[in-house]
Amino acid sequence: MGAIELRAVEKWFGDVQVIKGVDLTIGSGEFVIFVGPSGCGKSTLLRMIGGLEEISRGSLLIDDRDVTSDPPAKRGLTMVFQSYALYPHMSVRDNMGFSLKTAGRPKDEIAAKVDAAAKILKLEPYLDRRPKALSGGQRQRVAIGRSIVRDPTAFLFDEPLSNLDAALRVEMRYEIAKLHQSLKRTMIYVTHDQVEAMTLADRIVVLEAGTIAQVGSPRDLYENPANLFVAQFIGSPKMNVMPCRIEADRFVLPQGRGGAYRGERPATHLGVRPEHVRLGPPGTGQCDGVVDVLEYLGADTFVIVDGGSLGQIVVRAQGDARVTPGETVGLTFDEAVYFFDADGLVIPQG
């Protein structure tokens, strides 16, 4: 239960097309996350699945049943929003059971489902409190609990952690991951935070301007991006990208140094992730640069280097990097280097 399929789905607002023919299959019990920059259509696509936005063209199937024209109440889905939207005059217990009460369910059934959801979410001590007496994380758990009691086919989350501080976001990521393991229900989650996407998802759907740029597991997207957009969007800090040219079987950077090239067609840009760049003396490696800023994070230090015509290059060094701002360093790239053609597509290396 909970398989969802989108077939050539489009969304138009007047003459403006914001979702451009999306095809996607989500398996029963799968945790899928939509990510992308602001305005890419991820929340609109989620709302179309939930029935809060009309599908202009195409079709939506849930468990092989066409629900394209069904209202939200008949789709068997439930949504958790960025805003908790709790009733301030009601207790946690009443908030969680309100949808069942309005549906006319028996009191014993409501109480049993609320107690079961409260146990899963560790809300048992707070059932008789009102929302104003709860922390932000507790309020969000109440909002999730309100969805659990409805026993939905799938959960839809629209940036549910955006209102929380950094510590609570980490805590709630853990809670949502445990919830998915416990309920084994389909979950579709929208976020602009790629850390949430990388840590929670079975698969990530990267959206760009209303289309799917790539779909895959977090590891697959990180290690095998299909194009320059995905390569720079997935990963924090993002992938370093710099111009290059190809001369026979070598790539050459604007500074005149380079390395071996085994691509099938000419490349215009080279990409290398911060953890695959090593610091050394000037004149060594593929290029030189001047250390601009050091960001010490304990286990790692991000060394931000001004590469001149190559732009800014970020190096992820373990521990305390032994360099200082203003120092000239050489940068060596490990084997994990990506090449992109003029259209931004990854060029396989032989």
One Martini backbone bead per residue (centre of mass of N, CA, C, O) as a GRO file, in nm:
protein
  350
    1MET     BB    1   0.097   0.036   0.021
    2GLY     BB    2   0.167   0.361  -0.141
    3ALA     BB    3   0.177   0.378  -0.439
    4ILE     BB    4   0.321   0.629  -0.665
    5GLU     BB    5   0.209   0.788  -0.980
    6LEU     BB    6   0.352   0.989  -1.237
    7ARG     BB    7   0.202   1.113  -1.552
    8ALA     BB    8   0.278   1.372  -1.725
    9VAL     BB    9   0.295   1.614  -1.528
   10GLU     BB   10   0.114   1.929  -1.513
   11LYS     BB   11   0.157   2.296  -1.451
   12TRP     BB   12  -0.069   2.575  -1.479
   13PHE     BB   13  -0.051   2.944  -1.477
   14GLY     BB   14  -0.191   2.998  -1.728
   15ASP     BB   15   0.098   3.067  -1.928
   16VAL     BB   16   0.247   2.919  -1.689
   17GLN     BB   17   0.495   2.669  -1.656
   18VAL     BB   18   0.597   2.473  -1.360
   19ILE     BB   19   0.522   2.181  -1.467
   20LYS     BB   20   0.713   1.959  -1.710
   21GLY     BB   21   0.650   1.655  -1.731
   22VAL     BB   22   0.620   1.436  -1.487
   23ASP     BB   23   0.798   1.129  -1.412
   24LEU     BB   24   0.696   0.908  -1.133
   25THR     BB   25   0.801   0.642  -0.906
   26ILE     BB   26   0.664   0.530  -0.589
   27GLY     BB   27   0.715   0.319  -0.351
   28SER     BB   28   0.619   0.125  -0.112
   29GLY     BB   29   0.766   0.273   0.175
   30GLU     BB   30   0.902   0.515   0.061
   31PHE     BB   31   1.165   0.768   0.084
   32VAL     BB   32   1.098   1.082  -0.063
   33ILE     BB   33   1.289   1.365  -0.193
   34PHE     BB   34   1.245   1.706  -0.259
   35VAL     BB   35   1.475   1.905  -0.447
   36GLY     BB   36   1.567   2.257  -0.470
   37PRO     BB   37   1.535   2.550  -0.568
   38SER     BB   38   1.379   2.822  -0.569
   39GLY     BB   39   1.107   2.770  -0.795
   40CYS     BB   40   1.111   2.454  -0.905
   41GLY     BB   41   0.828   2.291  -0.779
   42LYS     BB   42   0.813   2.108  -0.517
   43SER     BB   43   0.554   2.207  -0.368
   44THR     BB   44   0.360   2.185  -0.604
   45LEU     BB   45   0.391   1.880  -0.645
   46LEU     BB   46   0.293   1.798  -0.364
   47ARG     BB   47   0.009   1.937  -0.387
   48MET     BB   48  -0.082   1.761  -0.625
   49ILE     BB   49  -0.079   1.495  -0.472
   50GLY     BB   50  -0.274   1.607  -0.233
   51GLY     BB   51  -0.498   1.815  -0.388
   52LEU     BB   52  -0.425   2.140  -0.364
   53GLU     BB   53  -0.356   2.099  -0.669
   54GLU     BB   54  -0.419   2.107  -0.987
   55ILE     BB   55  -0.406   1.903  -1.264
   56SER     BB   56  -0.361   1.993  -1.587
   57ARG     BB   57  -0.178   1.740  -1.670
   58GLY     BB   58  -0.225   1.420  -1.650
   59SER     BB   59  -0.145   1.163  -1.393
   60LEU     BB   60  -0.265   1.003  -1.079
   61LEU     BB   61  -0.144   0.724  -0.885
   62ILE     BB   62  -0.287   0.504  -0.627
   63ASP     BB   63  -0.259   0.191  -0.628
   64ASP     BB   64  -0.364   0.200  -0.943
   65ARG     BB   65  -0.539   0.459  -0.885
   66ASP     BB   66  -0.718   0.711  -1.024
   67VAL     BB   67  -0.682   1.055  -0.861
   68THR     BB   68  -0.681   1.324  -1.024
   69SER     BB   69  -1.002   1.413  -0.941
   70ASP     BB   70  -0.965   1.387  -0.650
   71PRO     BB   71  -1.003   1.472  -0.349
   72PRO     BB   72  -0.816   1.476  -0.070
   73ALA     BB   73  -1.007   1.282   0.109
   74LYS     BB   74  -0.975   1.036  -0.129
   75ARG     BB   75  -0.645   0.966  -0.113
   76GLY     BB   76  -0.511   0.886   0.176
   77LEU     BB   77  -0.371   1.148   0.274
   78THR     BB   78  -0.110   1.342   0.449
   79MET     BB   79  -0.019   1.664   0.593
   80VAL     BB   80   0.292   1.840   0.670
   81PHE     BB   81   0.375   2.151   0.777
   82GLN     BB   82   0.554   2.421   0.863
   83SER     BB   83   0.301   2.476   0.999
   84TYR     BB   84   0.135   2.350   1.269
   85ALA     BB   85  -0.172   2.421   1.310
   86LEU     BB   86  -0.280   2.461   1.602
   87TYR     BB   87  -0.506   2.448   1.858
   88PRO     BB   88  -0.480   2.657   2.132
   89HIS     BB   89  -0.750   2.548   2.305
   90MET     BB   90  -0.621   2.270   2.283
   91SER     BB   91  -0.509   1.983   2.342
   92VAL     BB   92  -0.309   1.746   2.233
   93ARG     BB   93  -0.523   1.527   2.222
   94ASP     BB   94  -0.735   1.695   2.059
   95ASN     BB   95  -0.561   1.761   1.817
   96MET     BB   96  -0.501   1.464   1.727
   97GLY     BB   97  -0.832   1.381   1.729
   98PHE     BB   98  -1.005   1.578   1.551
   99SER     BB   99  -1.047   1.430   1.275
  100LEU     BB  100  -1.200   1.189   1.404
  101LYS     BB  101  -1.428   1.347   1.534
  102THR     BB  102  -1.540   1.479   1.266
  103ALA     BB  103  -1.584   1.171   1.150
  104GLY     BB  104  -1.733   1.003   1.392
  105ARG     BB  105  -1.564   0.854   1.583
  106PRO     BB  106  -1.508   0.668   1.835
  107LYS     BB  107  -1.374   0.729   2.139
  108ASP     BB  108  -1.203   0.471   2.172
  109GLU     BB  109  -1.054   0.496   1.904
  110ILE     BB  110  -0.927   0.770   1.947
  111ALA     BB  111  -0.770   0.707   2.206
  112ALA     BB  112  -0.598   0.473   2.089
  113LYS     BB  113  -0.460   0.637   1.858
  114VAL     BB  114  -0.338   0.860   2.029
  115ASP     BB  115  -0.170   0.680   2.219
  116ALA     BB  116  -0.001   0.545   1.997
  117ALA     BB  117   0.123   0.807   1.880
  118ALA     BB  118   0.246   0.914   2.147
  119LYS     BB  119   0.443   0.679   2.182
  120ILE     BB  120   0.606   0.715   1.923
  121LEU     BB  121   0.657   1.048   1.997
  122LYS     BB  122   0.685   1.110   2.301
  123LEU     BB  123   0.382   1.251   2.425
  124GLU     BB  124   0.253   1.150   2.692
  125PRO     BB  125   0.324   1.397   2.901
  126TYR     BB  126   0.149   1.618   2.688
  127LEU     BB  127  -0.166   1.562   2.638
  128ASP     BB  128  -0.277   1.805   2.852
  129ARG     BB  129  -0.155   2.016   2.688
  130ARG     BB  130  -0.085   2.309   2.538
  131PRO     BB  131   0.091   2.448   2.284
  132LYS     BB  132   0.223   2.688   2.458
  133ALA     BB  133   0.376   2.449   2.645
  134LEU     BB  134   0.558   2.402   2.393
  135SER     BB  135   0.786   2.322   2.186
  136GLY     BB  136   0.868   2.316   1.863
  137GLY     BB  137   0.919   2.007   1.847
  138GLN     BB  138   0.656   1.921   1.988
  139ARG     BB  139   0.460   2.052   1.787
  140GLN     BB  140   0.554   1.886   1.543
  141ARG     BB  141   0.475   1.613   1.666
  142VAL     BB  142   0.176   1.674   1.681
  143ALA     BB  143   0.134   1.712   1.377
  144ILE     BB  144   0.221   1.422   1.312
  145GLY     BB  145   0.016   1.278   1.497
  146ARG     BB  146  -0.236   1.379   1.342
  147SER     BB  147  -0.157   1.196   1.096
  148ILE     BB  148  -0.133   0.911   1.216
  149VAL     BB  149  -0.436   0.866   1.314
  150ARG     BB  150  -0.538   0.843   1.002
  151ASP     BB  151  -0.399   0.617   0.848
  152PRO     BB  152  -0.225   0.656   0.595
  153THR     BB  153  -0.085   0.585   0.291
  154ALA     BB  154   0.059   0.878   0.303
  155PHE     BB  155   0.319   1.111   0.355
  156LEU     BB  156   0.330   1.475   0.358
  157PHE     BB  157   0.616   1.700   0.346
  158ASP     BB  158   0.645   2.065   0.406
  159GLU     BB  159   0.895   2.186   0.549
  160PRO     BB  160   0.882   2.098   0.878
  161LEU     BB  161   1.183   2.236   0.990
  162SER     BB  162   1.209   2.553   0.931
  163ASN     BB  163   1.120   2.665   1.238
  164LEU     BB  164   1.379   2.545   1.347
  165ASP     BB  165   1.645   2.497   1.509
  166ALA     BB  166   1.934   2.330   1.474
  167ALA     BB  167   1.896   2.123   1.706
  168LEU     BB  168   1.597   2.043   1.634
  169ARG     BB  169   1.649   1.941   1.351
  170VAL     BB  170   1.820   1.700   1.432
  171GLU     BB  171   1.611   1.566   1.614
  172MET     BB  172   1.378   1.546   1.394
  173ARG     BB  173   1.526   1.373   1.193
  174TYR     BB  174   1.536   1.130   1.377
  175GLU     BB  175   1.231   1.100   1.425
  176ILE     BB  176   1.152   1.056   1.123
  177ALA     BB  177   1.327   0.809   1.072
  178LYS     BB  178   1.193   0.633   1.293
  179LEU     BB  179   0.907   0.655   1.183
  180HIS     BB  180   0.958   0.509   0.916
  181GLN     BB  181   1.056   0.242   1.042
  182SER     BB  182   0.790   0.190   1.202
  183LEU     BB  183   0.555   0.235   0.972
  184LYS     BB  184   0.623   0.179   0.667
  185ARG     BB  185   0.564   0.439   0.499
  186THR     BB  186   0.495   0.657   0.273
  187MET     BB  187   0.729   0.930   0.191
  188ILE     BB  188   0.699   1.284   0.119
  189TYR     BB  189   0.967   1.534   0.091
  190VAL     BB  190   1.023   1.879   0.142
  191THR     BB  191   1.337   2.054   0.061
  192HIS     BB  192   1.634   2.279   0.079
  193ASP     BB  193   1.787   2.068   0.262
  194GLN     BB  194   2.038   1.847   0.190
  195VAL     BB  195   2.083   1.711   0.464
  196GLU     BB  196   1.803   1.593   0.487
  197ALA     BB  197   1.814   1.433   0.225
  198MET     BB  198   2.073   1.258   0.281
  199THR     BB  199   1.965   1.134   0.571
  200LEU     BB  200   1.653   1.028   0.483
  201ALA     BB  201   1.665   0.912   0.201
  202ASP     BB  202   1.624   0.677  -0.046
  203ARG     BB  203   1.530   0.908  -0.247
  204ILE     BB  204   1.618   1.166  -0.483
  205VAL     BB  205   1.460   1.464  -0.617
  206VAL     BB  206   1.582   1.671  -0.865
  207LEU     BB  207   1.491   2.004  -0.923
  208GLU     BB  208   1.450   2.199  -1.243
  209ALA     BB  209   1.234   2.406  -1.361
  210GLY     BB  210   0.997   2.163  -1.348
  211THR     BB  211   1.218   1.936  -1.357
  212ILE     BB  212   1.399   1.640  -1.376
  213ALA     BB  213   1.738   1.593  -1.328
  214GLN     BB  214   1.740   1.364  -1.084
  215VAL     BB  215   1.741   1.016  -0.971
  216GLY     BB  216   1.840   0.896  -0.638
  217SER     BB  217   2.053   0.816  -0.428
  218PRO     BB  218   2.258   0.984  -0.233
  219ARG     BB  219   2.517   0.843  -0.335
  220ASP     BB  220   2.464   0.859  -0.640
  221LEU     BB  221   2.447   1.170  -0.662
  222TYR     BB  222   2.730   1.227  -0.542
  223GLU     BB  223   2.904   1.022  -0.735
  224ASN     BB  224   2.671   1.038  -1.002
  225PRO     BB  225   2.628   1.287  -1.166
  226ALA     BB  226   2.469   1.404  -1.462
  227ASN     BB  227   2.531   1.712  -1.389
  228LEU     BB  228   2.614   2.027  -1.294
  229PHE     BB  229   2.372   2.089  -1.116
  230VAL     BB  230   2.387   1.839  -0.931
  231ALA     BB  231   2.686   1.859  -0.847
  232GLN     BB  232   2.635   2.146  -0.697
  233PHE     BB  233   2.382   2.079  -0.515
  234ILE     BB  234   2.526   1.824  -0.420
  235GLY     BB  235   2.680   1.928  -0.148
  236SER     BB  236   2.881   2.018   0.157
  237PRO     BB  237   3.037   2.172  -0.003
  238LYS     BB  238   3.047   2.243  -0.309
  239MET     BB  239   3.156   2.190  -0.603
  240ASN     BB  240   3.433   2.240  -0.783
  241VAL     BB  241   3.447   2.474  -1.062
  242MET     BB  242   3.644   2.474  -1.371
  243PRO     BB  243   3.811   2.568  -1.631
  244CYS     BB  244   3.885   2.390  -1.946
  245ARG     BB  245   4.107   2.205  -2.162
  246ILE     BB  246   4.180   2.001  -2.450
  247GLU     BB  247   4.494   1.805  -2.500
  248ALA     BB  248   4.437   1.535  -2.615
  249ASP     BB  249   4.519   1.349  -2.308
  250ARG     BB  250   4.464   1.643  -2.174
  251PHE     BB  251   4.416   1.865  -1.914
  252VAL     BB  252   4.380   2.232  -1.903
  253LEU     BB  253   4.446   2.500  -1.721
  254PRO     BB  254   4.486   2.839  -1.713
  255GLN     BB  255   4.778   2.796  -1.566
  256GLY     BB  256   4.894   2.520  -1.746
  257ARG     BB  257   4.793   2.289  -1.579
  258GLY     BB  258   4.732   1.921  -1.522
  259GLY     BB  259   4.608   1.612  -1.684
  260ALA     BB  260   4.455   1.336  -1.736
  261TYR     BB  261   4.250   1.226  -2.029
  262ARG     BB  262   3.944   0.992  -2.091
  263GLY     BB  263   3.744   1.112  -2.275
  264GLU     BB  264   3.497   1.116  -2.547
  265ARG     BB  265   3.488   1.435  -2.510
  266PRO     BB  266   3.489   1.752  -2.481
  267ALA     BB  267   3.587   1.977  -2.227
  268THR     BB  268   3.504   2.279  -2.016
  269HIS     BB  269   3.485   2.133  -1.726
  270LEU     BB  270   3.589   2.100  -1.387
  271GLY     BB  271   3.537   1.866  -1.108
  272VAL     BB  272   3.583   1.902  -0.740
  273ARG     BB  273   3.585   1.797  -0.434
  274PRO     BB  274   3.701   1.911  -0.135
  275GLU     BB  275   3.810   1.611  -0.040
  276HIS     BB  276   3.991   1.602  -0.337
  277VAL     BB  277   4.183   1.822  -0.207
  278ARG     BB  278   4.533   1.906  -0.184
  279LEU     BB  279   4.783   2.033   0.002
  280GLY     BB  280   5.077   2.234  -0.102
  281PRO     BB  281   5.324   2.344  -0.258
  282PRO     BB  282   5.418   2.552  -0.471
  283GLY     BB  283   5.395   2.396  -0.800
  284THR     BB  284   5.197   2.183  -0.719
  285GLY     BB  285   5.002   2.017  -0.908
  286GLN     BB  286   4.739   2.185  -1.089
  287CYS     BB  287   4.752   2.440  -0.883
  288ASP     BB  288   4.730   2.772  -0.763
  289GLY     BB  289   4.689   2.961  -0.445
  290VAL     BB  290   4.522   3.180  -0.212
  291VAL     BB  291   4.465   3.210   0.104
  292ASP     BB  292   4.171   3.342   0.253
  293VAL     BB  293   3.999   3.124   0.434
  294LEU     BB  294   3.924   2.987   0.760
  295GLU     BB  295   3.719   2.691   0.863
  296TYR     BB  296   3.681   2.580   1.181
  297LEU     BB  297   3.527   2.240   1.288
  298GLY     BB  298   3.756   2.043   1.403
  299ALA     BB  299   3.764   1.779   1.213
  300ASP     BB  300   3.747   2.028   1.015
  301THR     BB  301   3.882   2.232   0.739
  302PHE     BB  302   3.802   2.514   0.553
  303VAL     BB  303   3.976   2.603   0.258
  304ILE     BB  304   3.983   2.919   0.107
  305VAL     BB  305   4.070   2.967  -0.235
  306ASP     BB  306   4.237   3.179  -0.455
  307GLY     BB  307   4.244   3.097  -0.816
  308GLY     BB  308   4.163   3.327  -0.986
  309SER     BB  309   4.064   3.211  -1.290
  310LEU     BB  310   3.924   2.964  -1.116
  311GLY     BB  311   3.845   3.076  -0.857
  312GLN     BB  312   3.690   2.934  -0.600
  313ILE     BB  313   3.850   2.709  -0.359
  314VAL     BB  314   3.760   2.420  -0.176
  315VAL     BB  315   3.908   2.274   0.118
  316ARG     BB  316   3.910   1.956   0.284
  317ALA     BB  317   4.052   1.938   0.599
  318GLN     BB  318   4.192   1.768   0.841
  319GLY     BB  319   4.154   1.942   1.097
  320ASP     BB  320   4.439   2.147   1.121
  321ALA     BB  321   4.538   2.359   0.900
  322ARG     BB  322   4.883   2.450   0.793
  323VAL     BB  323   4.764   2.750   0.731
  324THR     BB  324   4.750   3.089   0.598
  325PRO     BB  325   4.652   3.380   0.527
  326GLY     BB  326   4.820   3.458   0.211
  327GLU     BB  327   4.904   3.186   0.128
  328THR     BB  328   5.075   2.991  -0.098
  329VAL     BB  329   4.935   2.714  -0.284
  330GLY     BB  330   4.903   2.383  -0.370
  331LEU     BB  331   4.685   2.183  -0.590
  332THR     BB  332   4.559   1.850  -0.553
  333PHE     BB  333   4.401   1.603  -0.744
  334ASP     BB  334   4.226   1.349  -0.732
  335GLU     BB  335   4.070   1.102  -0.912
  336ALA     BB  336   3.789   1.249  -0.831
  337VAL     BB  337   3.704   1.363  -1.139
  338TYR     BB  338   3.511   1.592  -1.328
  339PHE     BB  339   3.344   1.621  -1.650
  340PHE     BB  340   3.223   1.886  -1.873
  341ASP     BB  341   3.031   2.003  -2.105
  342ALA     BB  342   2.867   2.261  -2.271
  343ASP     BB  343   2.582   2.127  -2.142
  344GLY     BB  344   2.664   1.995  -1.845
  345LEU     BB  345   2.757   1.711  -1.897
  346VAL     BB  346   2.876   1.419  -1.818
  347ILE     BB  347   3.198   1.268  -1.870
  348PRO     BB  348   3.310   0.980  -1.927
  349GLN     BB  349   3.569   0.767  -1.798
  350GLY     BB  350   3.802   0.521  -1.917
   0.00000   0.00000   0.00000
